[in-house]
Amino acid sequence: MAPSLRFIIDGRVMLTATTEGRSLDYHALSAPEAVGLGVYTQQPENDTARATSVVTTFSVPRDLVEELISDHPRLAVELGRVTDNRRELLATAQEKARQAIGG
């Protein structure tokens, strides 16, 4: 599948990361959130998006995302905000997991 930004139309998705060899669920997504933000950042994604129900998505190919950002710079700001928020959610979940195991 070509890289794309996928907007959730229906259903739920769980973001999961591997932390210290353990799988850590850290954020549930639903409409109108998106997965595949790496298409914007062009960085490898360190988490996994796992459907927790039947999910319907709308895919926007990377080249169209780039064109939309070029035409609408505010979109880059919003995608950056979402990316930063998810990093903060992951960091918080990782810290809680460390505390739970006594680290």
Stockholm file with secondary structure:
# STOCKHOLM 1.0

chainA/1-103         MAPSLRFIIDGRVMLTATTEGRSLDYHALSAPEAVGLGVYTQQPENDTARATSVVTTFSVPRDLVEELISDHPRLAVELGRVTDNRRELLATAQEKARQAIGG
#=GR chainA/1-103 SS CCCEEEEEEESEEEEEEEETTEEEEEEEEETTCEECTHHHHCSCCCEEEEESSCCEEEEEEHHHHHHHHHHCHHHHHHHHHHHHHHHHHHHHHHHHHHHHTTC
#=GC SS_cons         CCCEEEEEEESEEEEEEEETTEEEEEEEEETTCEECTHHHHCSCCCEEEEESSCCEEEEEEHHHHHHHHHHCHHHHHHHHHHHHHHHHHHHHHHHHHHHHTTC
//
